[in-house]
């Protein structure tokens, strides 16, 4: 049985893609959240972590490359699943790339297959593409890189935006003798 890329609920079909954007001023601690998450993703051999810089073409290539078939409980699951994480959204897409953001929005909708035409390879067909994205961005950069038209199109409507201006502060002991913080981080990673 082939896996569907959506779940039926009382509210209709929902899709398991998840786009999260942490918005905060510089120095608040977005990287302190994002880098450990990427490390946890990378430590799991079942997950595919994408590049931190993408173009429309490289995104499609990476999705194609991460295609896997898995059998769990006698059921075969086919999917091109990728995790995207960048402490700065500007690393992921250095300028407003409408084709990339539109492609991400298309895939977010959870179609069981997705085709992309290329110049040299013909048509790339993706099976059950699944994308989870966790990125950080400053409010000023968000305003400059995402124009008004993008807010009216589908990409930003799919983005879960979390804002905080609360700064992360450490004591002198935590900064210069971070043994306890490192031990807590390692314990959390083992438990996950």
Long-range contacts (C-beta under 8 A, 24 or more apart in sequence): 1-75, 1-76, 2-76, 2-78, 2-112, 3-75, 3-76, 3-77, 3-78, 3-79, 3-128, 4-112, 4-128, 5-79, 5-110, 5-111, 5-112, 5-128, 5-129, 5-130, 6-110, 13-110, 15-108, 15-109, 15-110, 16-110, 16-130, 17-107, 17-108, 17-110, 17-130, 17-131, 17-132, 17-158, 18-132, 18-133, 18-160, 19-104, 19-108, 19-131, 19-132, 19-133, 19-158, 19-159, 19-160, 20-133, 20-134, 20-135, 20-159, 20-160, 20-162, 21-89, 21-135, 21-136, 21-137, 21-142, 21-159, 21-160, 21-161, 21-162, 22-134, 22-135, 22-136, 22-137, 22-162, 22-164, 23-136, 23-137, 23-138, 23-139, 23-142, 23-161, 23-162, 23-163, 23-164, 24-136, 24-138, 24-139, 24-163, 24-164, 24-165, 25-138, 25-139, 25-165, 26-138, 27-167, 28-164, 28-165, 28-166, 28-167, 28-168, 29-167, 29-168, 30-87, 30-136, 30-137, 31-87, 31-136, 32-168, 33-136, 34-85, 34-86, 34-87, 34-134, 34-135, 34-136, 35-87, 36-185, 36-189, 37-85, 37-134, 38-85, 39-189, 40-189, 40-192, 41-83, 41-85, 43-189, 46-70, 47-81, 47-83, 48-81, 48-82, 48-83, 49-82, 49-83, 49-84, 49-85, 50-82, 50-83, 50-84, 52-85, 52-86, 52-91, 52-92, 53-86, 53-91, 53-92, 53-94, 54-84, 54-92, 54-93, 54-100, 55-97, 55-100, 56-97, 56-99, 56-100, 56-103, 57-118, 59-100, 59-103, 59-104, 60-103, 60-116, 60-118, 60-124, 60-126, 61-124, 63-107, 63-126, 63-129, 63-131, 64-124, 64-126, 67-126, 67-127, 78-127, 78-128, 79-127, 79-128, 79-129, 79-130, 80-126, 80-127, 80-128, 80-129, 80-130, 81-128, 81-129, 81-130, 81-131, 82-130, 82-131, 82-132, 83-131, 83-132, 83-133, 83-134, 84-131, 84-132, 84-133, 84-134, 84-135, 85-133, 85-134, 85-135, 86-135, 86-136, 87-135, 87-136, 88-135, 88-136, 88-137, 88-141, 89-135, 89-136, 89-137, 89-141, 89-142, 89-145, 90-137, 90-141, 90-145, 92-133, 92-135, 93-145, 95-145, 96-145, 96-146, 96-147, 96-150, 98-150, 101-150, 101-153, 101-155, 102-153, 102-154, 102-155, 104-131, 104-133, 104-155, 104-158, 105-153, 105-154, 105-155, 105-157, 105-158, 106-154, 107-131, 108-154, 108-158, 139-163
